[in-house]
Amino acid sequence: MHRCPEAGLLIMRLTLGGLLLIHGLAKILGGVGFIEGMLTSAGLPAFIAYGVYIGEVVAPIMLMIGFRARIAALIIIFNMLVAIGLVHMGDLFSVGQNGGYALELQFFFLLNAVALFFTGAGRLAVSKSNSWD
């Protein structure tokens, strides 16, 4: 069987970017008021909530097209660490209702972004010549 790691990287980029983009679109439609509330409760300025649009809209689109994929992956890593720290710390060592890890989706996003940070976008991408592809 022929190996095609480039197709595998493309599938990873499209999956991570596409699934995370849905979260971003929900925030575009519903707003970030609940995030502002969590931030102010934690003693942080509410305007930081708008950064979610970078982490859940801009970076996923960059990742999907393969434009500066490593930078996009870093943004997603930061976004997910903030989300886990701000919203999900109580579930860090929990099992969900269906028997799986309670934070499996968050860790899927986080660890796939880490993997794409190390691999880069691959050849099937908009930007390929830069070490920060």
KOLLO-736109 format. One record per residue (C-alpha): residue number from 1; residue in one letter; chain; x, y, z. Coordinates in nm, 3 decimals. Each point is the difference from the previous one (the first is absolute). Layout:
N
REC,NUM,A,A,X,Y,Z
...
# end
This chain:
133
REC,1,M,A,0.000,0.000,0.000
REC,2,H,A,0.126,0.346,-0.090
REC,3,R,A,0.057,0.241,0.287
REC,4,C,A,-0.124,0.354,-0.030
REC,5,P,A,0.084,0.201,0.312
REC,6,E,A,-0.096,0.321,-0.181
REC,7,A,A,-0.360,-0.120,-0.028
REC,8,G,A,0.006,-0.094,0.369
REC,9,L,A,0.116,0.349,0.097
REC,10,L,A,-0.268,0.155,-0.219
REC,11,I,A,-0.268,-0.215,0.166
REC,12,M,A,0.130,0.098,0.345
REC,13,R,A,-0.002,0.370,-0.092
REC,14,L,A,-0.349,-0.015,-0.148
REC,15,T,A,-0.140,-0.199,0.291
REC,16,L,A,0.148,0.214,0.276
REC,17,G,A,-0.066,0.326,-0.182
REC,18,G,A,-0.352,-0.093,-0.107
REC,19,L,A,-0.116,-0.127,0.339
REC,20,L,A,0.150,0.295,0.186
REC,21,L,A,-0.142,0.246,-0.253
REC,22,I,A,-0.351,-0.122,0.085
REC,23,H,A,0.063,0.113,0.360
REC,24,G,A,0.115,0.336,-0.131
REC,25,L,A,-0.305,0.042,-0.221
REC,26,A,A,-0.223,-0.073,0.299
REC,27,K,A,0.174,0.282,0.185
REC,28,I,A,-0.044,0.234,-0.298
REC,29,L,A,-0.373,-0.075,0.004
REC,30,G,A,-0.047,-0.012,0.377
REC,31,G,A,0.262,0.246,0.118
REC,32,V,A,0.270,-0.033,0.263
REC,33,G,A,-0.191,0.137,0.299
REC,34,F,A,0.034,-0.322,0.198
REC,35,I,A,0.377,0.007,-0.054
REC,36,E,A,0.015,0.364,0.110
REC,37,G,A,-0.181,-0.101,0.320
REC,38,M,A,0.247,-0.280,0.073
REC,39,L,A,0.296,0.230,-0.065
REC,40,T,A,-0.126,0.275,0.229
REC,41,S,A,-0.078,-0.261,0.269
REC,42,A,A,0.363,-0.108,-0.026
REC,43,G,A,0.116,0.362,0.037
REC,44,L,A,0.093,0.040,-0.366
REC,45,P,A,-0.118,0.272,-0.240
REC,46,A,A,-0.312,-0.087,-0.197
REC,47,F,A,0.143,0.114,-0.336
REC,48,I,A,0.228,-0.305,-0.003
REC,49,A,A,-0.311,-0.203,-0.091
REC,50,Y,A,0.023,0.133,-0.355
REC,51,G,A,0.324,-0.194,-0.041
REC,52,V,A,-0.216,-0.309,-0.038
REC,53,Y,A,-0.075,0.118,-0.354
REC,54,I,A,0.370,-0.023,-0.081
REC,55,G,A,0.031,-0.342,0.162
REC,56,E,A,-0.323,-0.149,-0.133
REC,57,V,A,-0.053,0.176,-0.335
REC,58,V,A,0.321,0.151,-0.139
REC,59,A,A,0.244,-0.273,0.108
REC,60,P,A,-0.222,-0.289,-0.116
REC,61,I,A,-0.040,0.161,-0.343
REC,62,M,A,0.376,0.053,-0.019
REC,63,L,A,0.052,-0.363,0.095
REC,64,M,A,-0.251,-0.134,-0.250
REC,65,I,A,0.158,0.179,-0.294
REC,66,G,A,0.350,-0.063,0.128
REC,67,F,A,0.099,0.363,0.041
REC,68,R,A,0.259,0.039,0.276
REC,69,A,A,-0.128,-0.325,0.150
REC,70,R,A,0.250,-0.011,0.285
REC,71,I,A,-0.098,0.349,0.113
REC,72,A,A,-0.368,-0.100,-0.029
REC,73,A,A,0.072,-0.312,0.205
REC,74,L,A,0.170,0.209,0.270
REC,75,I,A,-0.304,0.229,0.017
REC,76,I,A,-0.229,-0.303,0.033
REC,77,I,A,0.224,-0.148,0.272
REC,78,F,A,-0.019,0.325,0.196
REC,79,N,A,-0.376,0.024,-0.058
REC,80,M,A,-0.057,-0.354,0.127
REC,81,L,A,0.222,0.044,0.304
REC,82,V,A,-0.196,0.313,0.093
REC,83,A,A,-0.332,-0.180,-0.057
REC,84,I,A,0.108,-0.296,0.212
REC,85,G,A,0.133,0.228,0.274
REC,86,L,A,-0.299,0.233,0.002
REC,87,V,A,-0.290,-0.236,-0.058
REC,88,H,A,0.097,-0.363,0.040
REC,89,M,A,0.242,-0.033,0.295
REC,90,G,A,-0.270,-0.167,0.209
REC,91,D,A,-0.025,-0.278,-0.258
REC,92,L,A,0.373,-0.055,-0.046
REC,93,F,A,-0.006,-0.340,0.169
REC,94,S,A,-0.361,-0.093,-0.078
REC,95,V,A,-0.177,-0.259,-0.206
REC,96,G,A,-0.295,0.116,-0.210
REC,97,Q,A,-0.354,-0.143,-0.001
REC,98,N,A,0.085,-0.241,-0.282
REC,99,G,A,0.307,-0.140,0.171
REC,100,G,A,0.261,0.196,-0.196
REC,101,Y,A,0.234,0.269,0.128
REC,102,A,A,-0.202,0.311,0.083
REC,103,L,A,0.242,0.226,-0.190
REC,104,E,A,0.062,-0.223,-0.300
REC,105,L,A,-0.112,0.266,-0.249
REC,106,Q,A,0.217,0.270,0.157
REC,107,F,A,0.300,-0.232,0.009
REC,108,F,A,-0.067,-0.111,-0.358
REC,109,F,A,0.022,0.364,-0.108
REC,110,L,A,0.303,0.070,0.221
REC,111,L,A,0.208,-0.306,-0.088
REC,112,N,A,-0.075,0.009,-0.372
REC,113,A,A,0.112,0.363,0.000
REC,114,V,A,0.320,-0.109,0.178
REC,115,A,A,0.057,-0.271,-0.262
REC,116,L,A,-0.056,0.245,-0.286
REC,117,F,A,0.234,0.249,0.165
REC,118,F,A,0.277,-0.262,-0.018
REC,119,T,A,-0.081,-0.130,-0.347
REC,120,G,A,-0.104,0.318,-0.177
REC,121,A,A,-0.263,0.009,-0.271
REC,122,G,A,0.169,-0.226,-0.251
REC,123,R,A,0.023,0.053,-0.374
REC,124,L,A,-0.377,0.029,-0.058
REC,125,A,A,-0.011,0.351,0.144
REC,126,V,A,-0.002,0.364,-0.105
REC,127,S,A,0.330,0.085,0.167
REC,128,K,A,0.276,-0.257,-0.024
REC,129,S,A,0.335,0.167,-0.030
REC,130,N,A,0.024,0.153,0.347
REC,131,S,A,0.112,-0.187,0.311
REC,132,W,A,-0.313,0.145,0.164
REC,133,D,A,-0.227,-0.142,-0.273
# end
